[in-house]
């Protein structure tokens, strides 16, 4: 594994998905161009990356890519250098990396629908200190089951009308999970695990890295994080934009 650099200014933004969860908005605009206040999501991301020292950006695009290119251009309006990697067919959330040129240093990769106050520069520095091949930005989210859950004794019931013994009852139980924020730092050595032109989602890349004996780490972050691919998160971003704009620092 090559030595990570904390000052690497390279980032890949995944902006090729159809955003089906946000229909019907995304039948007209690609998800990264959906507005939050007076800026598109991807513009907020680019400005945040620039402020943290990321000046060479690759947008992995597919669906309605011409609209993204028309808005962002070569990045000069944002003080960065932008190039594009076009997916002619969907390659998943990791497959596109095999076709991105010059990924020869540790680099940041992120989904193009993330609104967060995460310090991307500090994430890179933490990755450099850790010796990880892959670092995943994570956050704790609580999942709640909106039902009363019965705890049953092992009585062998099979649902054929027989009764089973209830030994406990939990009303709307919840559990905390550590989830991916859709922001990562990767060592270029991991690219060997991705087949050129083949579909690969990021969870599968993580599993391949673990199987190959690579070190994978979690970087916990407790601040603002919205997944704009979710209707509720997008609606929150729009509703709270006036105070959020200052927090985002762009």
Beta strands, then each sheet from edge to edge (+ up, - down):
strand 1: 10-15
strand 2: 35-36
strand 3: 39-40
strand 4: 56-61
strand 5: 81-86
strand 6: 107-111
strand 7: 114-116
strand 8: 134-144
strand 9: 148-152
strand 10: 166-171
strand 11: 174-186
strand 12: 216-220
strand 13: 225-227
sheet 1: 5+ 4+ 1+ 6+ 11- 8+ 12+
sheet 2: 2+ 3-
sheet 3: 7+ 13-
sheet 4: 9+ 10-
end
